[in-house]
Amino acid sequence: MCGICGLFDTQNTLSAIGSMNHIQRHRGPDDEGYLFINTENGDLCTAGGPSTPESLHLPPHETIDINQFDMALANRRLAIIDLSPAGHMPMPYHRGRLWLTHNGEIYNFCELRSQLEEKGYAFSSDSDTEVILASYEEWGPDCLSRFNGMFSFALWDAGRRRLFCARDRFGIKPFYYFWNGKTFIFASEIKSLLQHPQVTRRPFDQAIFDYLVTGRSDHNDHTFFQDIRELPAAHFLLFDPLARRLKITRWWDLTVNPQIGEPLNGQSEDIYREFAHLFQDAIRLRLNSDVPVGSCLSGGLDSSSVVSLANRLLLDEKVIPAHLVGDHQKTFTARNSEKEIDEYKYSHLIVEQTNAEENLIYPRGEKLWQEIGSFVWHMDEPVDSTSQYPQWNVMRLAREHKVPVLLDGQGGDELLAGYYAYLPRYLNQIRQQQGVLASAQAAWHVCRVGGAPAVNVLIPDTLHRMPWRVQKAFSYLWKPRPLPGGGGSGLAEWQISPEFMKRFWDRRWRPEGAVDADGVAGILYRDVTTTNLPKLLRYEDRNGMAFSLEARLPFLDYRLVELAFSLPLNFRIYNGWSKWILRQAMKDVLPAEIVWRRSKMGFPVPEAKWLRIGAPLIKEVLQTHDNDQFAPYFQAGALQKICRQPDDKLGETPGLWRIINLILWMEIFINGQEKEIGNFCR
């Protein structure tokens, strides 16, 4: 797990590589490295910095005569596999013919290494980075399909005079770039790109509209910055510096089974066993580490499954050395003081069953506003709600306990239809394919299992999710007042500028990336590849990297995902239960209270309370920034209207978090006031 960056430029701006690399130090405090390249004659020069091991004897990067070169690659290393200087990056291979700067982990690198050794390849380190290089040497870009892991990397192929950049199947590891036809710049985080003088700090209004009004972000290759793009997940990029040509290619995709399926029978047990085997093997691979590994634990089905299976592997099979685990597996849990949204009784059940070491943290609203500047800065782009702040606290807690790797259950809901919002689509699909009686029976099961939350969501959510063309037609007759916004957190019409609304009116209705023809399975595909999961992965990456911590996600093992999408829908939703296949796979592993738990909370936080706590600061921010810069987005007087509300009512303001997050984000990243906003928020 690391931070990568690099650039190609003939205008003598390579000196920016130092500040680009340094600003990502939190991603890799253990080492830093630089490679300077002359793409025309092949000359190379390596360099280091203050964090580089002295044993490598590398000159400081500031001393390099950059006028001799037109490309630079850099790396900040968080040492997880092979902690020695042999894992230093950029890493060479094949006598310097290949060079790699890499972020992430290839979990099956040991198996790949054995295959390559049989083919005659030799290795000088125990790192997965060197396995990537050898795999590319053997298979070229096709090596990507052999990797089971999370990664983004840039590989300089000196023989072919090209830069090969790639991103993992789900985009767990980030890759941002700037390309104007002459200059190519890339990095793990946007803030790194902004260190280069050619990258402008212009906001992308379409992304801002989607964020404020529709509740969407991270749903395409655009970012909140006009000139910065994101390499899509499961794509690779080939950059030819001599021809000044950039080409992006998809290298992997999912095949979707759109069918609901027949009633399940005894033969389904084989599929449950296959799922359980793949899930446990996904966890086994993700326990491979040369540093301590712990687990996030919320008490939900997903994280409880990960912790319980990891515990079996760690303590029963001795998958990793005992000194990296200790006497007990370490778990990290965020609790709520509000009993109605506290899941501790479930997480503690798992702790008691596994005899794990329990570490708890209570995220506080007061602390959120004390460090809001740092939180916004680390996220790079605005986040939907305060629900990501507990994860920030969990990552910090783990680092305080000297655990730099955490297993997490992210992705389980998108993979296995775990959200209530899928239920209306599910019932509608049954009605279309099996008739009204079957749909009525399925609705009864949903209400029986889900209780009040399921009943409450069915009618309003079905109306909310009518096909966008029908919704648009209705809007000409009855103009809706509240705007949709991801769980009610979007802005109301009295807050949005009419001109801004008019510019992007059609975007309000069109669910980008929708594949309704494939029913619920198509929606799950969209949520995994386009809408919901990408933004959650950004949050996870930034929360972990803020504290130099690597998060590993077993549910996103591509073998498990491919199996789930190959099955009919009834392996996900059956007899009213979501995540049916996971419940069946874990019914003899987890307590029944968790396997057959009817309630689902997601990431519950007392957001209204936290907004009330932050009222003085919020009002100061709104009053200070009620100016021309924000006039294109908000109606005249809207920010002042919010300020006039009593503090105890402030938390009820529609979209308040998004307004504040956007303002602070623009102050930090567009106006370049990182230091000032940090002081202001403290």
C-alpha positions in Angstrom: 0.0 0.0 0.0 1.6 3.2 -1.1 1.2 6.5 -2.9 2.3 6.8 -6.5 2.8 9.8 -8.8 4.5 10.7 -12.0 4.6 13.0 -15.0 5.7 13.5 -18.5 6.5 17.0 -19.6 9.0 18.6 -22.0 8.6 22.1 -20.4 11.1 21.5 -17.6 8.5 21.1 -14.8 9.8 17.8 -13.5 10.9 19.5 -10.3 7.2 19.4 -9.2 7.6 15.6 -8.6 9.1 16.3 -5.2 6.1 18.2 -3.9 3.7 15.8 -5.6 5.3 12.9 -3.8 5.7 14.7 -0.4 2.1 15.7 -0.1 1.2 12.0 -0.2 3.5 11.1 2.6 0.6 9.9 4.7 0.1 7.1 2.1 3.7 5.8 2.7 5.8 7.1 5.5 8.3 4.2 5.4 10.2 5.0 2.2 10.3 7.3 -0.9 11.9 6.9 -4.3 12.3 8.7 -7.6 13.1 7.7 -11.2 14.0 10.2 -13.9 13.7 9.1 -17.5 14.8 10.4 -20.9 12.1 8.8 -23.1 14.0 9.5 -26.3 17.5 8.1 -25.5 16.6 5.8 -22.6 18.8 7.5 -20.0 17.7 6.8 -16.4 18.6 8.3 -13.0 17.3 7.1 -9.6 17.1 9.3 -6.5 15.8 9.4 -3.0 14.6 11.7 -0.2 14.6 12.1 3.6 12.6 8.9 4.0 14.8 6.7 1.8 16.9 4.0 3.5 20.5 5.2 3.8 21.6 1.7 2.7 20.4 2.4 -0.8 22.9 5.3 -1.2 20.6 7.3 -3.5 21.3 11.0 -4.2 18.6 13.6 -3.1 16.1 14.2 -5.9 16.7 17.9 -5.6 20.2 17.4 -6.9 19.3 15.8 -10.1 19.7 17.8 -13.3 16.1 17.5 -14.5 16.9 19.2 -17.8 18.2 15.9 -19.1 14.9 14.1 -18.6 11.2 14.4 -19.7 9.6 11.8 -17.4 9.6 11.2 -13.6 8.1 8.4 -11.5 7.8 8.5 -7.7 6.6 6.5 -4.8 5.8 6.8 -1.1 5.9 3.3 0.5 3.9 1.8 3.3 5.8 -1.4 3.9 3.4 -4.4 4.3 5.1 -7.2 2.4 8.9 -7.5 2.6 9.8 -4.7 4.9 13.4 -4.6 3.8 14.9 -2.0 1.4 14.5 -4.7 -1.3 10.9 -3.5 -1.6 12.0 0.1 -2.5 10.2 1.7 -5.5 10.3 2.6 -8.3 11.5 -0.9 -8.6 13.6 -2.2 -11.6 13.4 -5.5 -13.3 15.1 -7.3 -16.3 18.3 -5.2 -15.9 16.4 -1.9 -15.8 14.3 -2.6 -18.8 11.1 -2.4 -16.7 10.4 0.0 -13.8 7.4 0.1 -11.5 5.7 2.4 -9.0 2.9 0.4 -7.3 0.1 1.1 -4.9 -1.9 -1.9 -3.4 -1.4 -5.6 -2.8 -1.4 -8.6 -5.1 -2.8 -11.2 -2.7 -2.0 -14.2 -4.8 1.6 -13.1 -5.5 3.1 -16.2 -3.9 1.2 -18.5 -6.3 2.2 -16.4 -9.3 5.8 -16.3 -8.1 5.9 -20.1 -8.0 4.5 -20.2 -11.6 7.1 -17.7 -12.8 9.9 -19.5 -11.1 9.0 -22.6 -13.0 9.3 -20.6 -16.1 12.9 -19.6 -15.2 12.2 -16.2 -13.6 14.4 -15.1 -10.6 13.5 -12.7 -7.8 15.7 -10.6 -5.5 13.0 -9.6 -3.1 9.9 -11.2 -1.4 7.6 -8.4 -2.5 4.5 -8.6 -4.7 5.8 -5.6 -6.6 8.5 -7.7 -8.2 5.9 -10.3 -9.1 4.0 -7.7 -11.1 7.1 -6.8 -13.0 7.9 -10.4 -13.9 4.2 -11.1 -14.7 4.3 -8.2 -17.2 7.5 -9.5 -18.7 5.9 -12.9 -19.3 2.3 -12.0 -20.2 2.3 -8.3 -21.1 -1.0 -6.4 -20.3 -2.7 -9.8 -20.0 -1.0 -10.2 -16.7 -3.8 -8.1 -15.1 -6.3 -11.0 -15.4 -4.0 -13.2 -13.3 -3.9 -10.7 -10.4 -6.1 -11.2 -7.4 -5.8 -8.0 -5.5 -6.2 -4.3 -5.2 -3.8 -2.1 -7.2 -3.0 0.9 -9.3 0.4 1.2 -10.8 2.5 2.8 -13.5 5.1 0.6 -15.3 7.8 2.1 -17.6 8.6 -0.3 -20.4 11.9 1.0 -21.7 12.0 -1.5 -24.6 8.6 -0.5 -26.0 9.1 3.2 -24.9 5.7 3.3 -23.3 4.1 3.8 -19.8 1.6 1.1 -18.8 -0.8 2.2 -16.1 -3.5 0.0 -14.7 -6.2 -0.2 -12.0 -7.8 -3.2 -10.3 -11.2 -4.6 -11.2 -13.2 -2.6 -8.7 -11.1 0.5 -8.4 -10.2 -0.1 -4.8 -6.9 1.7 -5.3 -7.2 5.2 -6.9 -5.5 6.6 -10.0 -6.1 10.2 -11.1 -4.6 11.9 -14.1 -4.3 15.1 -16.1 -3.7 15.1 -19.9 -3.8 18.1 -22.2 -2.3 16.6 -25.2 1.3 17.5 -24.2 1.6 16.9 -20.5 0.6 13.7 -18.7 0.5 13.7 -14.9 -0.9 11.0 -12.6 -1.1 10.4 -8.8 -3.0 8.4 -6.2 -4.6 11.5 -4.8 -5.9 14.7 -6.5 -4.0 16.9 -4.0 -0.8 15.5 -5.5 -1.8 16.6 -9.1 -2.6 20.1 -7.8 1.1 20.5 -6.9 1.9 20.8 -10.6 1.7 24.3 -12.1 -0.2 23.2 -15.2 -3.1 21.6 -13.3 -5.7 24.3 -12.7 -8.0 24.4 -9.7 -11.3 24.8 -11.5 -14.4 23.2 -10.1 -16.5 20.9 -12.4 -20.1 22.2 -12.0 -21.7 19.1 -13.3 -20.2 17.0 -10.5 -21.2 19.7 -8.0 -24.8 19.6 -9.2 -24.9 15.8 -9.0 -23.5 16.0 -5.4 -25.9 18.7 -4.2 -29.1 17.7 -6.0 -29.1 14.0 -7.0 -26.8 12.6 -4.3 -24.4 11.0 -6.8 -20.6 11.2 -6.9 -17.8 9.0 -8.2 -20.2 7.7 -10.8 -18.0 8.3 -13.9 -14.4 9.2 -14.8 -15.0 12.9 -14.1 -14.0 14.3 -10.7 -15.0 17.5 -9.0 -12.2 19.2 -10.9 -12.6 20.4 -14.5 -9.2 19.2 -15.7 -8.7 16.0 -13.6 -10.0 12.6 -14.6 -10.0 9.2 -12.9 -8.8 6.0 -14.7 -11.9 3.8 -14.5 -11.8 0.6 -12.5 -10.8 -2.5 -14.6 -9.1 -0.3 -17.2 -5.5 0.1 -18.2 -3.9 3.1 -19.9 -1.0 3.1 -22.4 0.9 6.3 -22.8 3.3 6.8 -25.8 5.5 9.8 -25.0 7.1 9.9 -28.4 3.7 10.0 -30.3 2.0 12.0 -27.5 -0.8 9.4 -27.5 -2.9 8.1 -24.6 -5.2 5.1 -25.0 -7.5 3.6 -22.3 -8.8 0.0 -22.6 -11.1 -2.0 -20.4 -9.5 -5.3 -19.3 -12.2 -6.9 -17.2 -16.0 -6.9 -16.9 -18.8 -8.8 -15.1 -21.3 -11.1 -16.8 -24.8 -10.6 -15.2 -27.4 -13.3 -14.8 -30.7 -11.3 -14.9 -33.0 -14.2 -13.9 -34.9 -14.5 -10.7 -34.4 -18.3 -10.6 -36.5 -21.3 -9.7 -37.3 -22.3 -6.0 -34.1 -23.4 -4.3 -33.7 -27.1 -3.6 -31.1 -29.5 -2.1 -28.7 -29.0 -5.0 -28.3 -25.4 -3.8 -26.2 -26.7 -0.9 -23.3 -27.2 -3.3 -23.4 -23.6 -4.3 -23.5 -22.5 -0.7 -20.4 -24.6 0.0 -18.7 -23.2 -3.1 -19.5 -19.6 -1.9 -18.3 -20.4 1.6 -15.0 -21.9 0.3 -14.3 -18.9 -2.0 -15.1 -16.5 0.8 -12.8 -18.2 3.3 -10.0 -18.4 0.7 -10.5 -14.6 0.0 -9.9 -13.9 3.6 -6.9 -16.3 3.7 -5.2 -14.5 0.9 -5.8 -11.1 2.6 -4.2 -12.3 5.8 -0.8 -12.5 4.1 1.2 -9.8 5.7 4.6 -9.0 7.3 2.9 -6.6 9.7 0.0 -7.0 12.2 -3.5 -7.6 10.8 -6.8 -6.7 12.5 -10.5 -6.4 11.5 -13.2 -3.8 11.5 -16.3 -5.0 13.3 -19.7 -3.3 13.3 -21.9 -6.2 14.3 -23.5 -6.5 10.9 -23.6 -9.7 9.0 -20.7 -8.7 6.7 -18.1 -7.7 9.2 -19.1 -10.4 11.6 -18.6 -13.0 8.9 -15.1 -11.6 8.1 -14.0 -11.5 11.7 -15.3 -15.0 12.5 -13.7 -16.7 9.5 -10.4 -14.7 9.9 -10.4 -15.8 13.5 -10.6 -19.5 12.5 -7.7 -19.0 10.0 -5.5 -17.0 12.3 -5.8 -19.2 15.4 -6.6 -22.6 14.0 -4.5 -22.8 10.9 -1.8 -20.4 11.8 -2.0 -18.6 8.5 0.4 -15.9 9.5 3.0 -15.8 12.3 1.6 -15.7 15.8 3.7 -12.6 16.7 1.7 -10.6 14.1 -1.6 -11.6 15.7 -0.9 -11.9 19.4 -3.0 -14.1 21.7 -6.2 -12.7 20.2 -7.4 -11.2 16.9 -7.7 -7.4 17.3 -11.1 -5.9 16.4 -12.0 -2.3 16.1 -15.5 -1.0 16.5 -17.2 2.5 16.4 -20.0 2.8 19.0 -22.8 5.3 19.3 -23.9 6.9 22.6 -27.5 6.9 21.2 -28.8 3.4 22.1 -31.2 3.3 19.1 -28.4 3.3 16.6 -25.8 1.5 18.7 -25.0 -2.0 17.4 -22.7 -3.0 20.2 -24.8 -5.9 21.4 -24.2 -7.6 18.1 -20.5 -6.8 17.7 -19.9 -8.0 21.3 -21.5 -11.3 20.5 -18.7 -11.9 17.9 -16.1 -10.8 20.4 -17.4 -13.3 23.0 -17.6 -16.1 20.4 -14.1 -15.5 18.9 -12.4 -14.4 22.1 -11.0 -11.5 20.1 -9.5 -8.4 21.6 -12.1 -5.7 21.5 -11.1 -2.1 20.9 -13.9 0.6 21.0 -14.2 4.2 19.9 -17.1 6.7 20.4 -17.0 9.2 17.5 -18.0 12.6 18.9 -19.6 15.6 17.1 -17.3 18.0 19.0 -14.2 16.2 17.6 -15.6 16.2 14.1 -15.8 20.0 14.0 -12.3 20.3 15.6 -10.8 18.3 12.8 -13.2 19.0 9.9 -10.5 20.7 7.9 -8.2 17.7 8.0 -11.1 15.3 7.2 -12.1 17.3 4.1 -8.5 17.7 3.0 -7.8 13.9 3.2 -11.0 13.0 1.3 -10.0 15.0 -1.8 -13.6 15.4 -2.9 -16.8 16.0 -1.0 -18.5 13.1 0.9 -22.2 12.4 1.1 -22.7 12.6 4.8 -21.1 12.4 8.2 -21.5 8.6 8.2 -17.9 8.3 7.0 -16.5 9.9 10.1 -16.9 6.8 12.3 -14.7 4.9 9.8 -12.1 7.7 10.1 -12.1 7.1 13.9 -11.8 3.3 13.5 -8.8 3.7 11.3 -7.1 6.0 13.7 -7.9 3.7 16.6 -6.2 0.8 14.8 -3.1 2.8 14.0 -2.9 3.8 17.7 -2.8 0.1 18.5 0.0 -0.4 15.9 -2.2 -2.4 13.5 -1.5 -1.1 9.9 -3.7 -3.6 8.1 -7.5 -4.1 8.6 -9.9 -6.5 7.1 -13.3 -4.9 6.3 -16.7 -6.0 5.1 -17.1 -3.3 2.4 -18.9 -4.4 -0.7 -21.1 -7.1 0.8 -24.3 -5.0 0.5 -23.7 -4.2 -3.2 -22.7 -7.7 -4.0 -25.6 -9.5 -2.2 -28.5 -7.0 -2.3 -28.2 -5.9 1.3 -30.0 -2.5 1.1 -33.7 -2.0 1.6 -33.7 0.1 -1.6 -33.4 -3.1 -3.7 -36.7 -4.5 -2.5 -39.1 -2.4 -4.6 -37.1 -3.3 -7.8 -37.1 -6.9 -6.7 -40.9 -7.0 -6.2 -41.5 -5.2 -9.5 -39.3 -7.7 -11.3 -41.2 -10.6 -9.8 -44.5 -9.0 -11.0 -43.1 -8.6 -14.5 -41.7 -12.1 -14.8 -44.0 -14.2 -12.6 -47.2 -12.3 -12.2 -49.2 -10.4 -9.5 -49.8 -13.4 -7.2 -46.0 -14.2 -7.0 -45.3 -10.6 -6.4 -47.9 -10.4 -3.6 -46.4 -13.5 -2.0 -42.9 -12.0 -2.2 -44.1 -8.7 -0.7 -45.6 -10.6 2.2 -42.2 -12.4 2.8 -40.4 -9.1 2.6 -42.6 -7.4 5.1 -42.5 -10.5 7.4 -38.8 -10.5 7.5 -38.0 -6.8 7.2 -40.6 -5.5 9.5 -41.5 -1.8 9.6 -38.4 -0.5 7.6 -39.4 -2.8 4.7 -43.0 -1.7 4.8 -42.1 2.0 5.0 -39.7 1.8 2.0 -41.8 -0.1 -0.5 -44.4 2.5 -1.6 -42.3 5.7 -1.4 -39.2 4.2 -2.9 -41.2 2.6 -5.7 -42.7 6.0 -6.6 -39.3 7.7 -6.3 -37.6 5.2 -8.6 -40.1 5.3 -11.5 -38.4 5.3 -14.9 -36.8 8.7 -15.4 -38.8 9.5 -18.6 -42.1 9.0 -16.7 -40.9 11.1 -13.8 -39.8 13.9 -16.2 -43.3 13.8 -17.9 -45.0 14.2 -14.6 -42.7 17.1 -13.7 -44.2 19.2 -16.4 -47.6 18.8 -14.7 -46.6 18.8 -11.0 -43.3 20.3 -10.3 -41.9 18.4 -7.3 -40.8 20.5 -4.3 -38.1 18.4 -2.6 -35.3 17.2 -4.7 -34.0 13.6 -4.4 -30.7 13.4 -2.5 -29.5 10.1 -1.2 -31.5 9.3 1.9 -33.1 12.8 2.2 -29.8 14.6 2.6 -30.0 16.5 -0.8 -30.9 20.1 -1.1 -34.4 21.6 -1.3 -35.5 23.9 -4.2 -35.4 27.0 -2.0 -31.6 26.5 -1.6 -30.6 25.8 -5.2 -30.0 28.5 -7.8 -32.7 28.4 -10.5 -30.0 29.0 -13.2 -27.9 26.2 -11.8 -31.0 23.9 -11.8 -31.8 24.9 -15.4 -28.3 24.1 -16.6 -28.4 20.5 -15.4 -32.1 19.8 -15.3 -32.0 16.5 -17.2 -29.3 15.1 -14.9 -31.8 15.2 -12.1 -33.8 12.4 -13.6 -31.4 10.2 -15.5 -29.9 7.4 -13.3 -26.4 7.3 -14.9 -25.3 3.8 -15.7 -28.7 2.2 -15.1 -29.3 -1.2 -16.8 -33.0 -1.8 -16.0 -33.2 -4.5 -18.6 -31.3 -6.8 -16.3 -33.6 -6.1 -13.3 -32.2 -6.1 -9.8 -29.0 -7.8 -11.0 -28.5 -5.0 -13.4 -28.9 -2.5 -10.6 -26.4 -4.4 -8.5 -24.0 -4.3 -11.4 -24.5 -0.6 -11.7 -24.0 -0.1 -7.9 -20.8 -2.2 -7.9 -19.2 -0.7 -11.0 -20.6 2.8 -11.3 -22.6 4.4 -8.5 -22.5 3.3 -4.9 -19.4 1.2 -4.4 -16.9 3.5 -6.1 -17.6 6.4 -3.7 -17.5 4.0 -0.7 -14.1 2.8 -1.9 -12.8 6.3 -2.1 -13.9 7.0 1.4 -12.3 3.7 2.6 -9.0 4.5 0.9 -8.8 8.0 2.2 -9.9 7.1 5.7 -7.3 4.4 5.9 -4.5 6.3 4.2 -5.0 9.3 6.4 -3.5 7.2 9.2 -1.1 5.2 6.9 -3.3 2.1 7.1 -4.2 -0.5 4.5 -7.8 -1.8 4.3 -8.5 -5.2 2.7 -11.9 -6.2 1.4 -12.6 -9.9 1.1 -16.1 -9.4 -0.4 -14.4 -7.9 -3.5 -12.3 -10.9 -4.3 -13.2 -11.1 -8.0 -13.8 -14.9 -7.8 -16.6 -14.3 -5.2 -18.1 -11.4 -7.2 -18.1 -13.4 -10.5 -19.8 -16.3 -8.7 -22.5 -14.1 -7.2 -23.3 -12.4 -10.5 -23.4 -15.7 -12.3 -26.2 -17.0 -10.0 -30.0 -16.2 -10.3 -31.3 -13.4 -8.0 -32.9 -15.8 -5.6 -29.5 -16.6 -4.2 -29.3 -13.0 -3.0 -33.0 -12.4 -2.0 -35.1 -15.3 -1.0 -38.2 -15.7 1.1 -37.8 -12.0 2.1 -34.2 -12.4 3.2 -31.4 -10.4 1.6 -27.9 -11.9 1.4 -29.4 -15.4 1.4 -26.3 -17.2 0.1 -24.1 -15.5 2.8 -26.6 -16.4 5.6 -26.6 -20.0 4.4 -22.8 -20.1 4.2 -22.4 -18.7 7.7 -25.3 -20.2 9.6 -23.1 -22.7 11.3 -20.4 -20.1 12.0 -22.1 -17.1 13.4 -24.6 -16.7 16.2 -28.2 -17.1 15.0 -28.9 -13.5 16.3 -26.7 -12.2 13.6 -27.3 -14.7 10.8 -31.1 -14.1 11.0 -30.9 -10.5 12.2 -33.9 -8.5 10.7 -32.6 -5.0 11.2 -30.0 -3.2 9.1 -28.5 0.2 10.1 -25.6 0.7 7.6 -23.4 3.4 9.0 -25.7 5.1 11.6 -24.6 8.4 13.0 -26.6 11.1 14.9 -26.0 13.6 12.1 -28.7 16.1 13.1 -27.2 16.1 16.6 -23.6 16.6 15.2 -24.9 19.5 13.0 -26.4 21.1 16.1 -23.2 20.8 18.0 -21.3 22.4 15.1 -23.9 25.2 14.7 -21.6 28.1 15.7 -18.9 27.1 13.3 -21.4 26.2 10.6 -23.0 29.6 10.8 -19.6 31.3 10.7 -18.7 29.4 7.6 -22.0 30.2 5.9 -21.8 33.9 6.7 -18.1 34.1 5.6 -18.8 32.4 2.3 -22.0 34.0 1.2 -20.3 35.6 -1.8 -20.0 35.6 -5.6 -18.0 32.3 -5.7 -21.1 30.4 -4.4 -23.7 32.5 -6.1 -23.9 30.1 -9.1 -24.9 27.2 -6.9 -27.2 28.7 -4.1 -30.2 30.9 -4.3 -29.7 34.5 -3.1 -30.3 34.7 0.6 -30.4 30.9 1.1 -27.3 30.7 3.2 -28.4 33.6 5.4 -31.8 32.0 5.8 -30.0 28.9 7.2 -28.0 31.1 9.6 -31.2 32.7 11.0 -32.4 29.4 12.2 -32.0 28.6 15.9 -29.1 26.3 16.7 -31.3 23.5 17.9 -33.2 23.5 14.5 -30.1 23.8 12.3 -29.7 20.0 12.0 -33.0 19.7 10.3 -31.9 21.9 7.3 -32.0 19.9 4.0 -28.6 19.1 2.7 -26.8 21.1 5.3 -23.8 18.8 5.5 -23.3 18.9 1.8 -23.4 22.6 1.7 -20.8 22.9 4.4 -18.7 20.2 2.9 -18.8 21.8 -0.5 -17.8 25.2 0.9 -14.9 23.9 2.9 -13.8 21.8 0.0 -13.8 24.8 -2.4 -11.9 26.8 0.2 -9.2 24.2 0.5 -8.8 22.9 -3.0 -10.1 25.6 -5.3 -8.9 28.6 -3.4 -5.8 26.8 -2.1 -6.4 27.8 1.5 -5.3 24.5 3.2 -3.5 26.2 6.1 -6.0 28.9 6.6 -9.0 26.5 6.7 -7.2 24.2 9.0 -6.6 27.0 11.5 -10.1 28.2 11.1 -11.7 24.8 11.9 -9.5 24.1 14.8 
